Each structure stands twice: as C-alpha cells, then as structure tokens.
C-alpha cells in the first residue's frame, strides 16, 4: 500500500516537473515572440521589392518574423537591427564601428571581392551600368561597333543621354567606379570628349526610358535597373555591358552592433545569400539586379568597383571636378 502511494506521489511530482518545464519554455517563447520576432531593417530598396522579399522569407522559412523597413536611421527613436543598402553607405556605417563582424560563409571569389574585406557586411546583388542602344540605330551603325566604352568616342553622329553623376549618392559612386578603373584624369577626359554627343544629363531614372522610347536619344548610359522593366520586345532598345568592364553598384547586408534580434538578422542574411527565391522575387519585381550565385558566376566578371574614392570628401571632390570640367565647362 505504501509502495503504491509512494509511486503515485512520484508520478504526480514528475508530472508537475514536466508541466513546469513546459510552461517555462512556453513563457520563454511567448516572451521571445513579443520582444525578438520583429526585425527592423534600414534599407533604400524599393518598397515593393523589399516587401516581396520579406513575404518570401516568411514563406520559405516558416519563421513568423515581422520585417519592418525604415528609410532613416533615427538614433534612439528608431534603432535598426539590420542594414540592406549600397556598398558606399555600408562602408560608411562600418567605418563608424557600428556593424558586427559576420561569420556567414562566402559563396565564391566574386562575392568575396564585392563584400567587405573586414567581413562587416556581405554582398547580395549588384546593379551594372549599361549602354542602352536603340535597335534601329544599332542596326544602322553596326552592333559589333558598339561593344566598348571607347567605341562611343568614334561615333560620327549620335544623341546620348547620360545619368547625372551629381544627382544622388549612387550616381556619385558610379563616377567613383569609372575613375577608380579608368583613372581620374582619363575619366574626366573621356566624358569631356563624349560631351559633344550628350543631349541630356538625366536627373531621374525614368528619363533615359522616355528619351529612348520617344527617339529623342539613340543611346543611354545608365543603370540596368532603370530600364529593366521595359526590356521586352516592344522596347526599341537593347542592353550592352562593355567588354572592358563596367561600373557596378553593389548591394549588401550587415548587422548593427547591439541589436537584440541579431539571430533573426543572421537568419535573414543567410536566406538572402543562399535562397533562389531572392533571385525569383527580383525577376518578378523586374529589378534588373544581378545575383551572386555559383552558377551565374562560374567565371569572374570584369566589374568596376569604387575602391579609390571611399570617403565622402574624396568623392565630393571628384564629383565637383566632373561638374566643373565636364558638365558645365571644358576639360583642361
């Protein structure tokens, strides 16, 4: 009888322990859900694209994570966990000591080349500068004669629209890419010689689209993302990435120090790097971005990075030279 009573007490005690442990972990999960399951991301990506990425992440991973985008870093009022933006901003934030060191594996040599050498951020995709050539003009002039940057200087007649390198930080960065690879003096000379063909320096991304479509321009020098959504058979132009190489705007992600959602941030970055869904979303949203997966980058591309004008002061000085000597002056 006593043995039976003792056994019942042990069963009851065991049940209480199991229930207590279960309640503890349930409470911990509820607490984690209420405090750690929102990821605040600073990003300048288009909102539709960003939201589509967030939805795809939730669908793929089954992680019930609310991903909230902000477009301004506002100190104490809004503290971001993760940053997803272009390399110029990423480097600036990293140089200020605000980003964690990542231990996310690099996929290949090209991704390593485009990512932070100190592993403060990792590259996800890039946006190349392209020549956009009117199909009729290309047939008339000869498409084989329009494959290099230098080819443009030998044109007899052309109407070219060029992005204004003074219109945004991204355009500043592109000029830095040109100068880092051509040389500063050679870049200013090149665009000065090209100036006789330029009918407009475009401030807005849609300007080259409008001018090519209305036949106000034969060619444009702009980012692939600016025109990709119009690149169907009805658009009267095609894209060329020059053989010598081309400037690229690199987009990557990093985690802010002090984030209380660093585990979630790392999960999201891992997904951005490794999931084919990211590329599919980009195609569906018609972004024009190129992605860094093993299949697409089996051979290294000649991509021009801005490695010589990383700080704002040197880049501002370069843009000012272009503005004075090329945009509104004569090259000397």
C-alpha positions as CSV (number, residue, x, y, z in Angstrom):
1,X,0.0,0.0,0.0
2,X,2.8,2.4,1.0
3,X,4.7,1.5,-2.2
4,X,1.6,2.2,-4.2
5,X,1.1,5.6,-2.5
6,X,4.8,6.5,-3.0
7,X,4.6,5.6,-6.6
8,X,1.6,7.8,-7.1
9,X,3.4,10.7,-5.4
10,X,6.4,10.2,-7.7
11,X,4.1,10.3,-10.8
12,X,2.5,13.5,-9.5
13,X,5.9,15.0,-8.8
14,X,7.1,14.0,-12.3
15,X,4.0,15.5,-13.9
16,X,4.5,18.8,-12.0
17,X,8.1,19.0,-13.2
18,X,7.2,18.3,-16.8
19,X,4.4,20.8,-16.6
20,X,6.6,23.4,-15.1
21,X,9.4,22.9,-17.7
22,X,6.7,23.1,-20.5
23,X,5.3,26.3,-19.0
24,X,8.8,27.8,-18.7
25,X,9.7,27.2,-22.3
26,X,6.2,28.3,-23.5
27,X,6.6,31.5,-21.5
28,X,10.1,32.0,-22.8
29,X,8.9,31.5,-26.4
30,X,6.0,34.0,-25.8
31,X,8.5,36.5,-24.4
32,X,10.8,36.0,-27.3
33,X,7.9,36.3,-29.7
34,X,6.9,39.6,-28.2
35,X,10.4,41.1,-27.9
36,X,12.6,39.5,-30.6
37,X,10.4,38.5,-33.5
38,X,10.4,41.9,-35.2
39,X,13.3,42.7,-37.4
40,X,13.8,46.4,-38.1
41,X,15.8,46.9,-41.4
42,X,17.2,50.1,-42.7
43,X,17.1,50.0,-46.5
44,X,16.8,52.2,-49.5
45,X,15.5,49.4,-51.8
46,X,12.1,50.0,-53.5
47,X,9.4,49.2,-51.0
48,X,7.5,46.8,-53.3
49,X,10.7,44.7,-53.8
50,X,11.6,44.8,-50.1
51,X,8.1,43.7,-49.0
52,X,8.2,40.9,-51.6
53,X,11.5,39.7,-50.1
54,X,10.0,39.8,-46.6
55,X,7.0,37.8,-47.7
56,X,9.1,35.2,-49.5
57,X,11.4,34.8,-46.4
58,X,8.4,34.0,-44.2
59,X,7.0,31.6,-46.8
60,X,10.3,29.8,-47.3
61,X,11.5,29.5,-43.7
62,X,8.1,29.3,-41.9
63,X,9.5,31.8,-39.4
64,X,6.8,34.1,-38.2
65,X,9.0,37.2,-38.3
66,X,7.7,40.7,-38.9
67,X,10.2,42.6,-41.0
68,X,9.8,46.3,-40.9
69,X,11.6,48.7,-43.2
70,X,12.8,52.1,-42.3
71,X,14.4,54.7,-44.6
72,X,16.1,56.8,-41.9
73,X,18.4,56.0,-39.0
74,X,17.0,58.0,-36.2
75,X,19.3,57.2,-33.2
76,X,17.4,56.4,-30.0
77,X,13.9,56.8,-31.5
78,X,14.3,54.0,-34.1
79,X,17.1,51.5,-33.7
80,X,17.6,49.2,-36.7
81,X,18.8,45.6,-36.4
82,X,20.0,45.1,-40.0
83,X,21.1,47.3,-42.9
84,X,20.4,46.4,-46.6
85,X,21.7,49.0,-48.9
86,X,24.6,50.0,-51.3
87,X,28.2,49.5,-50.5
88,X,29.1,53.2,-50.1
89,X,26.6,53.5,-47.2
90,X,27.6,50.1,-45.8
91,X,31.3,51.1,-45.7
92,X,30.5,54.4,-44.1
93,X,28.5,52.7,-41.3
94,X,31.1,50.0,-40.9
95,X,33.9,52.6,-40.7
96,X,32.0,54.2,-37.8
97,X,32.3,50.9,-36.0
98,X,28.5,50.3,-36.0
99,X,28.4,46.8,-37.6
100,X,29.1,43.3,-36.2
101,X,31.7,41.0,-37.8
102,X,29.8,38.4,-39.8
103,X,30.6,34.7,-39.9
104,X,28.4,33.9,-42.9
105,X,30.2,31.7,-45.5
106,X,31.3,33.4,-48.7
107,X,30.0,31.6,-51.8
108,X,32.7,32.3,-54.3
109,X,35.6,34.5,-55.2
110,X,33.4,37.2,-56.9
111,X,31.2,37.5,-53.8
112,X,34.4,37.8,-51.6
113,X,35.6,40.6,-54.0
114,X,32.4,42.5,-53.7
115,X,31.9,42.1,-49.9
116,X,33.6,44.0,-47.0
117,X,37.2,42.8,-46.5
118,X,36.7,43.1,-42.8
119,X,33.5,41.0,-43.0
120,X,31.3,43.7,-41.7
121,X,28.8,43.2,-44.5
122,X,28.3,40.7,-47.3
123,X,27.3,41.4,-50.9
124,X,23.9,40.1,-52.1
125,X,23.5,41.5,-55.6
126,X,24.7,44.3,-57.9
127,X,23.4,46.7,-60.4
128,X,25.6,47.2,-63.5
129,X,25.9,50.3,-65.7
130,X,24.9,49.5,-69.2
131,X,24.8,51.0,-72.7
132,X,21.2,51.2,-73.8
133,X,21.2,51.3,-77.6
134,X,18.2,52.0,-79.9
135,X,17.7,48.9,-82.1
136,X,17.4,50.8,-85.3
137,X,20.5,52.9,-84.5
138,X,22.4,49.7,-83.7
139,X,21.5,48.1,-87.0
140,X,22.4,51.2,-88.9
141,X,25.7,51.8,-87.2
142,X,26.6,48.1,-86.7
143,X,26.1,46.4,-83.4
144,X,29.7,44.9,-83.4
145,X,30.9,48.5,-83.4
146,X,29.1,49.3,-80.1
147,X,30.6,47.0,-77.6
148,X,33.2,49.1,-75.8
149,X,33.4,52.4,-74.0
150,X,36.0,53.6,-76.5
151,X,33.6,52.9,-79.4
152,X,31.4,55.8,-78.4
153,X,34.2,58.3,-79.0
154,X,34.5,57.2,-82.6
155,X,30.8,57.8,-83.5
156,X,30.2,60.3,-86.3
157,X,26.7,61.2,-85.1
158,X,24.7,60.2,-82.0
159,X,22.3,61.5,-79.4
160,X,23.3,60.2,-76.0
161,X,21.6,60.6,-72.6
162,X,23.9,60.2,-69.6
163,X,22.9,59.9,-65.9
164,X,23.8,63.0,-63.9
165,X,26.7,62.0,-61.7
166,X,25.7,64.7,-59.2
167,X,22.1,63.6,-58.7
168,X,22.5,61.0,-55.9
169,X,24.9,59.1,-53.7
170,X,24.5,56.2,-56.1
171,X,25.5,58.3,-59.1
172,X,28.4,59.7,-57.2
173,X,29.5,56.2,-56.5
174,X,29.3,55.3,-60.2
175,X,31.6,58.2,-61.1
176,X,34.0,56.9,-58.5
177,X,33.9,53.4,-60.2
178,X,34.8,55.0,-63.5
179,X,37.7,57.0,-62.0
180,X,39.0,54.1,-59.9
181,X,39.3,51.9,-63.1
182,X,40.0,54.4,-66.0
183,X,41.9,56.8,-63.8
184,X,40.7,60.2,-62.7
185,X,42.3,62.2,-65.5
186,X,41.2,59.7,-68.2
187,X,37.6,59.6,-66.9
188,X,37.2,63.4,-67.0
189,X,38.8,63.4,-70.5
190,X,36.6,60.6,-71.7
191,X,33.3,62.3,-70.6
192,X,34.6,65.6,-71.9
193,X,35.1,64.1,-75.3
194,X,31.7,62.4,-75.2
195,X,30.1,65.6,-74.2
196,X,29.5,66.7,-77.8
197,X,27.0,63.8,-78.2
198,X,25.2,64.3,-74.9
199,X,21.7,65.7,-75.4
200,X,20.8,65.5,-71.7
201,X,22.2,64.6,-68.3
202,X,19.4,62.7,-66.7
203,X,18.5,63.5,-63.1
204,X,15.7,60.9,-62.8
205,X,15.9,57.2,-63.6
206,X,12.9,57.3,-66.0
207,X,14.4,60.0,-68.2
208,X,16.5,57.6,-70.4
209,X,13.5,55.4,-70.8
210,X,11.4,58.3,-72.1
211,X,14.1,59.7,-74.4
212,X,14.9,56.3,-75.9
213,X,11.2,55.4,-76.4
214,X,10.4,58.8,-78.0
215,X,13.6,58.6,-80.2
216,X,15.0,61.8,-78.6
217,X,18.1,59.7,-77.9
218,X,20.0,57.0,-79.7
219,X,21.8,55.7,-76.6
220,X,21.8,56.0,-72.9
221,X,24.4,55.4,-70.2
222,X,22.5,54.3,-67.1
223,X,21.9,51.6,-64.5
224,X,20.4,48.3,-65.7
225,X,17.7,48.6,-63.0
226,X,16.5,51.9,-64.5
227,X,15.4,50.2,-67.7
228,X,15.0,46.5,-67.0
229,X,11.2,46.5,-66.5
230,X,10.9,47.9,-70.1
231,X,13.2,45.4,-71.7
232,X,10.5,43.3,-73.5
233,X,10.2,43.0,-77.3
234,X,8.2,46.2,-77.5
235,X,11.0,48.4,-76.1
236,X,13.1,49.8,-79.0
237,X,16.5,49.2,-77.4
238,X,18.9,46.6,-76.1
239,X,21.5,46.5,-73.4
240,X,25.3,46.1,-73.6
241,X,27.7,45.7,-70.8
242,X,31.0,47.0,-72.3
243,X,33.8,44.5,-72.8
244,X,36.4,46.4,-70.9
245,X,34.3,46.2,-67.8
246,X,31.5,48.3,-66.3
247,X,30.8,50.2,-63.0
248,X,28.5,48.4,-60.6
249,X,26.5,49.5,-57.6
250,X,26.9,46.7,-55.0
251,X,24.1,46.0,-52.5
252,X,24.8,44.1,-49.3
253,X,23.7,43.5,-45.8
254,X,25.1,43.8,-42.3
255,X,24.0,43.6,-38.7
256,X,24.1,46.5,-36.3
257,X,26.0,46.1,-33.0
258,X,23.7,46.0,-30.0
259,X,20.8,44.5,-31.9
260,X,18.5,42.4,-29.7
261,X,17.4,40.5,-32.8
262,X,20.9,39.5,-34.1
263,X,19.9,35.8,-34.5
264,X,16.9,36.8,-36.7
265,X,19.1,39.2,-38.6
266,X,21.6,36.5,-39.4
267,X,18.8,34.1,-40.4
268,X,17.6,36.7,-42.9
269,X,21.0,37.4,-44.3
270,X,21.7,33.7,-44.7
271,X,18.5,33.4,-46.7
272,X,19.3,36.5,-48.8
273,X,22.7,34.9,-49.7
274,X,21.6,31.3,-50.2
275,X,17.9,31.2,-51.4
276,X,17.0,31.1,-55.1
277,X,13.7,32.7,-54.0
278,X,15.5,36.0,-53.7
279,X,16.5,35.9,-57.4
280,X,13.0,34.9,-58.4
281,X,11.5,37.8,-56.4
282,X,13.9,40.2,-58.1
283,X,12.9,38.8,-61.5
284,X,9.2,39.1,-60.7
285,X,9.7,42.7,-59.5
286,X,11.7,43.4,-62.6
287,X,14.6,45.0,-60.7
288,X,17.3,44.3,-63.2
289,X,19.7,43.3,-60.4
290,X,22.3,40.6,-61.0
291,X,22.8,38.0,-58.2
292,X,25.9,36.3,-56.9
293,X,25.1,32.6,-57.1
294,X,27.6,29.9,-58.1
295,X,26.0,29.0,-61.4
296,X,25.8,32.6,-62.7
297,X,29.3,33.5,-61.6
298,X,31.3,30.4,-62.7
299,X,33.7,32.8,-64.3
300,X,34.7,36.1,-62.8
301,X,33.2,39.2,-64.5
302,X,35.2,42.4,-65.0
303,X,33.2,44.6,-62.6
304,X,34.4,48.1,-61.8
305,X,34.3,48.9,-58.2
306,X,34.8,52.3,-56.5
307,X,38.0,51.5,-54.4
308,X,39.8,54.9,-54.7
309,X,37.0,57.2,-53.5
310,X,35.6,55.5,-50.5
311,X,35.3,58.6,-48.2
312,X,32.8,61.4,-48.8
313,X,35.4,64.1,-49.0
314,X,37.3,62.5,-51.9
315,X,34.2,61.5,-53.7
316,X,32.7,65.0,-53.4
317,X,35.9,66.4,-54.8
318,X,35.8,64.1,-57.8
319,X,32.1,65.0,-58.5
320,X,33.0,68.7,-58.2
321,X,35.7,68.3,-60.8
322,X,33.3,66.5,-63.2
323,X,30.7,69.1,-62.6
324,X,33.1,72.0,-63.3
325,X,35.2,70.5,-66.1
326,X,32.7,68.3,-67.9
327,X,29.1,69.1,-67.1
328,X,29.5,72.9,-67.2
329,X,32.9,73.5,-68.6
330,X,35.7,72.5,-70.8
331,X,38.2,69.8,-69.8
332,X,41.8,71.0,-69.4
